[in-house]
């Protein structure tokens, strides 16, 4: 644990030295922007990546040893940019890691230490790749997260299905994916609804016919937040048709 504290101090120092910042702070604007309780320096992502590229005193260790360190860093740090460094490490090794099931055993716990959309979405990009490679262990976890009391786990359960459709080569069965989306249609959490809309948008890219049918069937249940994101890639004529259907269905609901 003492050694991890030393590594944490090193990472923090490198970030502050590069950014020219004096300290990490609880700046209200930045915390509201990320929707986080973590301390933040407000560093731009390219600058954070440059710090990571410069390396640390433990960067020459074997991959498994580095992962162990970064696992402790992600779980114990209360600084936004420091936790981001851990995610950069995993994003770098995930494709070439030969034992993805072992990697998953570590990563599946990280959602417990995630409290903001930036870290959640980076984690989703990693989990989506692992879902392609080892669906037999990742998808059951997504199903569990789908029913979690933690909003970031629920968001993770759908955004990790595809992340971005264009990046995927293999997909779970459509019916499995859409079932997780449907389970969250009435979720009250804003960031979960953003995730629902994101995933519907990517499902449209994957199978427009089935997704159009789903949108038609559930248009009265889809929130404004989710609908805005879901309709981004839909052709204008069809989007206007959905808007009319949504308006009419809501009017019918009021009359009842």
Secondary structure, DSSP 8 states (H G I E B T S, - for coil): -HHHHHHHHHHHHHHHHHHT-S--B--HHHHHHHT--SBB----HHHHHHHHHH--TTTTS-HHHHHHHHHHHHHH--BHHHHHHHHHHHHHHTTT-S-HHHHHHHHTTGGGG--SHHHHHHHHHHHHHHHHH-HHHHHHHHHHHHT-SSHHHHHHHHHHHHSSGGG-S----HHHHHHHHHHTTT---HHHHHHHHHHHHHHHHH-HHHHHHHHHHHTTTS-HHHHHHHTTTS-HHHHHHHHHHHHHHHHHHHH-
